[in-house]
Amino acid sequence: MEIRPEQHIALAGRGANAADGDQKMRVFLGAFEAAQEPQNSDCIRKELGTLNKTFSVPNISCMHCAHHIKTGLGNLPGVKGVEVDVPKKQVLVTYDSEATLSKIEATLAEIGYPVAK
């Protein structure tokens, strides 16, 4: 059974109070928009004060690489989350304005995982 976007909105709007319902609606809509978004390395999306960027990193080969990348980027101020897809050799970074793309790319290069250009 497929749930249409308007059904998500109706479900998300139900909460203990209006603020709670608004927050749930933003979360549901954000998840729905993310699912509809094309997955490519140029995708940058602003949502609730955060940005997402997917980097193509050809040197990723194993879970050790993934752990090293998560640890290295996770220590950067402003980085909120790091997901590594080993088979696709991609790194998805969620960050706020404190972190910049140049800092993230420089850190990846410093730890041995330069971004493909």
Phi, psi and omega in degrees: 000129180263137178257125180282158182305321181294333176289322176301316181297316180297318179291319184291331183287349180275119181203178181293327177211176185298318181296318178298316179296319179298317180297316179298321180295318179298319180295314180297315181295320178299317179295319180295316180297319180297322180292332181273347186284138175294142181265101176213166187289347181267004187280115174236129183224131178267129180212118177052043176082005179239160177238150175239139177217132176257126180252140172269121185232095187296340182281357179287127180225346185202178180291334175296318176301314181300316179297316180299317179294314180299318180292313182297313181283328181297338179276351180285134175299133178094345178280122184261336181192151179222126175237135181241128176254099185298310181300323180274350182057049181232150177234123176258122181244129173254126186212165175249188187294343179293326177265147178238160179301322181294322177294318181295312180297320179296319179295316177302317179295318181298325182268008174096014181231069182294149180281138176290138180260000000 
